[in-house]
Structure formats: structure tokens, C-alpha cells
Amino acid sequence: MPQIEEAEYTHGHHESVLRSHAWRTAKNSAAYLLPHLKPDMTLLDIGCGPGTITVDLATYLPSGHVTGLDIPSATAALSHARAHAAARGVSNVSFTTGSGLALPFADGAFDVVHAHQVLQHVSDPVQMLREMRRVAKPGGGIVAARVGDVSAMLWYPDVPGLEEWREGYLAVARANGAEPDGGRRLHVWAKQAGYPKESFTLSVGSWCYYTAEERAWWSKLWAERTLASHFAVSAKKHGIYTDERLERDADAWRRWGAEEDGWFTLMGVEMIARV
């Protein structure tokens, strides 16, 4: 097998990133998939991170099993995932490591193959979609993916500095070998991966932050992520950011969070494909 070139994960697994990802649940992040689940299904969750979505999905499959997979360097995230499953008393879930570009599973191993906010972070999303289809059971298996799109983020008011943050984020993610505007490309990637157009349907999900509590949480997270997560390391490595610019962008997030009428939304493009 040829050597796989992985993209550098822009966010990394800093505590601020895990805190953000641990907010996610099956209902707020994978509701489009839930009507398709049956109690005895087996499900693979690629890029499971801290496991909150993964463990939630396992509760919908009481006589089935869920496998969460993340990259080998995600040790902190996987420790959180195992602890979260134990704390909730969910036993039909396990966690392992591997690459989404070369999944360590046999053909047709799972009824459902799911990836939340992963395809926009990998070097070859088309290859990952091929692998997702390969390990889904033929004749009824499901491939489900939700993909973010940074350029589709909307916010109010237009706080000076936030648009510059977006431009910087796009540049850093692309320098790391990824495509941060993946949502709008999902259907094209699927066709390039060999999915017949009639085999998949698309929808859109969103998150919205506008209460004082939500604004404070979201703005503090992104200010911290800008300064302390792997984003800062790779941004400086690629020569896109200086420490001064990182601090300016973090301050833009803090100022947005302080706006009484502040509002922020993120869009995720969702795909259900039948194999």
C-alpha cells in the first residue's frame, strides 16, 4: 500500500479544543442520522475525539455496537472518550486508533460509517469517502458525514478583526493540507469517490450562539484556541501569524463575546449515502 500523507490537524487536542468538542451530542450534531438507526446496528465513528457523540450514538443501538476511531496522537481525546463512556455506564462502545484514509477494518464491517467534522481536516477527503464506503455493508449500509464550511460562518455585529481571523484560519488550514470550506464541496467529493448521485441525499444542520451564556462560552473558547491550541503553533510555523496577530485575533473574539446583540452561527452540510 502506498504511504499516506496525512494533513496536519489544525486544531490539535488542546484542552480548549476538547472542551469545545465535548459539548457535541448526537442530537445537536448528528440529528440527521438518528432516524436511520436500528437497535442492533454496528457503527463506526471516525474522528471520534472526546467521544460525546460516539457514546450518545451507542445509546441508540442498545443491542448493537459502536467503534470510535481517532488518530494515534489523540491520546487525551481518547482517554476522555473512555472515561465518558464509563461515567455514563455505556458498555457497547469501544475506542481505537487508525487513519480515516486507510481504515483498519475489513470490507463491509459496519452497518453505519459516520464522520462528524472530519473530512474538512484530512489531506484527501475523496480517499476517506472511498474508505468509508468500503467498510460499510453492501446492500443497505449507510455512510453519514457532516462537514463544516468556515466561509459560511455568519456573525453579528461585524466586530473589527473577526473577518481577519477567518482569513487567517483559512490560510492556516490550507497550509496544513486541508480544505476548511469542505461543506460546499461534499457532494462533489462523494461523486469523485464513486458514489452515484442517486445514492445520497444532502441536508444542512447548524449551531447558533446568541444568549449571554452562549456568547461568553463560544468567544472564550475561540480566544483560547487561537492563542493556546495547535492552531497557534502551525500558524507561526507557516509564517502566516505572529504572536501579535494571534493576540489581535483572540481579542476580536473577546470583543464579539461582549456584544449584547452578538450572534454567531455555523453551518454543516450533511450527507446520507446508501451503499
C-alpha positions in Angstrom: 0.0 0.0 0.0 1.4 3.5 -0.9 2.4 5.7 2.0 -0.5 8.0 3.0 0.3 11.7 3.6 -1.9 12.9 6.4 -2.9 16.6 6.8 -1.7 18.3 9.9 -4.7 18.6 12.2 -5.1 22.4 12.6 -6.9 22.3 15.9 -4.8 19.7 17.7 -6.1 18.3 21.0 -5.5 21.2 23.5 -7.9 21.3 26.4 -9.8 24.2 24.9 -10.4 22.1 21.8 -11.6 19.1 23.8 -13.9 21.3 25.8 -15.5 22.6 22.7 -15.9 19.2 21.1 -17.2 17.6 24.3 -20.3 19.9 24.0 -21.4 18.0 20.9 -24.1 15.3 21.2 -25.9 13.0 18.8 -28.9 15.3 18.9 -27.1 18.6 18.3 -24.5 17.3 15.8 -25.9 14.1 14.1 -29.7 14.5 14.3 -29.9 13.9 10.5 -28.6 10.3 11.1 -30.8 9.3 14.0 -33.9 8.3 12.0 -31.8 5.8 10.1 -30.5 3.9 13.1 -31.8 0.5 14.2 -31.1 -1.0 17.7 -28.9 -3.9 16.5 -26.7 -1.9 14.1 -22.9 -1.7 14.2 -21.5 1.8 13.7 -18.0 3.2 13.1 -17.5 6.8 14.3 -14.4 8.2 12.5 -12.6 11.2 14.2 -14.5 10.5 17.5 -12.4 12.9 19.6 -13.7 13.1 23.2 -16.4 10.6 22.4 -19.6 12.5 23.4 -21.3 11.9 20.0 -19.9 8.4 19.9 -21.3 7.4 23.3 -24.6 9.1 22.6 -24.9 7.1 19.3 -24.3 3.9 21.3 -27.4 4.6 23.4 -29.4 4.4 20.2 -28.0 1.0 19.4 -28.6 -1.0 22.6 -28.2 -4.4 21.0 -25.5 -3.2 18.6 -22.0 -1.8 19.0 -20.2 1.5 18.2 -16.5 1.7 17.5 -14.9 5.1 17.9 -11.7 5.8 15.9 -9.2 8.7 16.1 -5.6 9.3 15.1 -2.8 7.8 17.3 -1.8 11.2 18.6 -5.3 11.8 20.0 -4.4 10.2 23.3 -6.0 12.9 25.5 -9.2 12.8 23.5 -9.5 9.0 23.6 -8.8 9.0 27.3 -11.7 11.4 27.7 -13.9 9.2 25.5 -13.3 6.1 27.5 -13.9 7.9 30.8 -17.1 9.5 29.4 -18.4 6.0 28.3 -17.6 4.6 31.8 -19.2 7.6 33.6 -22.4 7.1 31.6 -22.4 3.4 32.0 -22.4 2.7 28.3 -20.7 -0.6 27.6 -21.5 -1.2 23.9 -18.8 1.1 22.7 -15.0 0.8 22.2 -12.3 3.1 21.0 -9.2 2.5 18.8 -6.7 4.4 16.6 -6.1 4.5 12.9 -6.3 6.6 9.8 -9.5 7.6 8.0 -7.6 7.3 4.8 -6.8 3.6 5.3 -9.3 2.3 7.8 -8.0 -0.8 9.7 -11.2 -2.8 9.2 -12.4 -5.4 6.7 -14.7 -4.7 3.8 -18.3 -4.4 4.8 -17.6 -4.5 8.5 -20.2 -1.9 9.7 -23.9 -1.1 9.1 -23.1 2.6 9.5 -19.9 4.6 9.0 -20.1 8.1 10.4 -17.8 11.1 10.4 -18.6 14.4 12.0 -16.5 17.5 11.1 -13.6 15.3 9.8 -13.5 15.5 6.0 -12.5 19.2 6.1 -9.4 18.3 8.1 -7.9 15.5 6.0 -5.5 15.7 3.1 -7.6 13.5 0.8 -11.4 13.6 1.6 -12.2 11.7 -1.6 -10.0 8.8 -0.4 -11.6 8.9 3.0 -15.1 8.7 1.5 -13.9 5.7 -0.6 -12.7 4.0 2.6 -16.0 4.8 4.4 -17.9 3.2 1.6 -15.6 0.2 1.6 -16.1 -0.7 5.2 -19.9 -0.1 5.1 -22.0 -3.3 4.4 -23.1 -3.6 0.8 -26.8 -3.7 0.0 -28.0 -1.4 2.8 -25.1 0.1 4.7 -25.0 3.8 5.4 -22.3 6.4 5.1 -23.1 9.5 7.0 -21.0 12.7 7.1 -21.4 16.2 8.3 -18.8 18.7 7.1 -18.2 22.3 8.2 -17.6 25.3 6.0 -15.6 28.2 7.5 -16.5 30.8 4.8 -20.2 30.1 5.5 -19.9 31.2 9.2 -22.1 34.2 9.9 -21.9 36.6 12.8 -23.3 39.9 14.1 -22.1 42.6 14.6 -19.2 43.0 12.3 -16.6 43.3 15.0 -13.3 44.5 13.6 -10.8 41.7 13.5 -13.1 38.7 13.1 -13.0 38.7 9.3 -9.2 38.9 9.5 -9.4 35.8 11.9 -11.4 34.0 9.3 -8.9 34.8 6.5 -6.1 33.7 8.7 -7.8 30.4 9.7 -8.5 29.6 6.1 -4.8 30.2 5.2 -3.5 28.1 8.1 -5.8 25.1 7.4 -4.9 25.1 3.7 -1.2 25.3 4.6 -1.8 22.2 6.7 -3.1 20.4 3.7 -6.8 20.5 4.4 -9.9 22.3 2.9 -11.8 24.3 5.5 -14.6 25.1 3.1 -15.5 21.4 2.7 -19.2 21.7 3.3 -19.9 23.2 -0.1 -17.7 20.5 -1.7 -19.1 17.4 0.0 -21.4 16.3 -2.9 -18.6 16.7 -5.4 -16.1 14.8 -3.2 -18.8 12.0 -2.9 -19.2 11.8 -6.7 -15.4 11.8 -7.2 -15.2 8.9 -4.6 -17.6 6.9 -6.8 -20.9 7.4 -5.0 -23.7 7.5 -7.6 -25.5 10.8 -7.3 -28.8 9.0 -6.7 -27.3 7.1 -3.8 -27.0 10.1 -1.4 -29.1 12.9 0.0 -28.0 16.2 1.4 -29.2 18.4 4.2 -27.9 21.3 6.4 -27.5 21.4 10.1 -26.4 24.4 12.2 -25.3 25.6 15.6 -26.3 29.0 16.9 -24.9 31.0 19.8 -26.7 34.2 20.9 -27.5 34.1 24.6 -25.2 35.9 27.0 -24.0 32.5 28.4 -23.5 31.0 24.9 -21.6 34.1 23.7 -19.3 34.0 26.7 -18.6 30.3 26.2 -18.0 30.4 22.5 -15.9 33.6 22.4 -13.7 32.4 25.4 -13.2 29.1 23.7 -12.1 30.6 20.4 -9.9 33.2 22.1 -8.1 30.5 24.0 -7.9 28.2 21.0 -6.4 31.0 18.9 -3.6 31.5 21.4 -3.0 28.1 23.0 -4.1 25.3 20.7 -2.1 23.7 17.9 -3.6 26.4 15.6 -1.1 28.9 17.0 1.8 26.5 16.5 1.1 25.8 12.9 0.1 29.4 12.2 3.5 30.6 13.2 5.3 27.7 11.6 3.8 28.6 8.2 4.7 32.3 8.7 1.0 33.3 8.5 0.8 34.7 12.0 3.0 36.4 14.6 2.3 36.4 18.3 1.0 39.9 17.9 -1.6 38.9 15.3 -2.6 35.9 17.4 -3.4 38.2 20.3 -5.3 40.6 18.0 -7.5 37.8 16.7 -8.1 36.5 20.2 -9.1 40.0 21.3 -11.6 40.2 18.4 -13.3 37.1 19.8 -13.4 38.6 23.2 -14.9 41.8 21.9 -17.5 39.9 19.9 -18.5 37.9 23.1 -19.0 41.2 24.9 -21.5 42.5 22.4 -25.1 42.5 23.8 -26.6 41.8 20.4 -23.9 39.3 19.4 -25.0 36.3 17.3 -23.0 33.5 15.6 -23.9 30.5 13.5 -22.1 27.7 11.8 -23.4 25.6 9.0 -22.7 21.9 8.5 -23.5 20.1 5.2 -24.8 16.6 5.9 -24.9 13.5 3.7 -26.6 10.2 4.0 -25.4 7.7 1.4 -26.8 4.2 0.8 -24.2 1.6 -0.1 
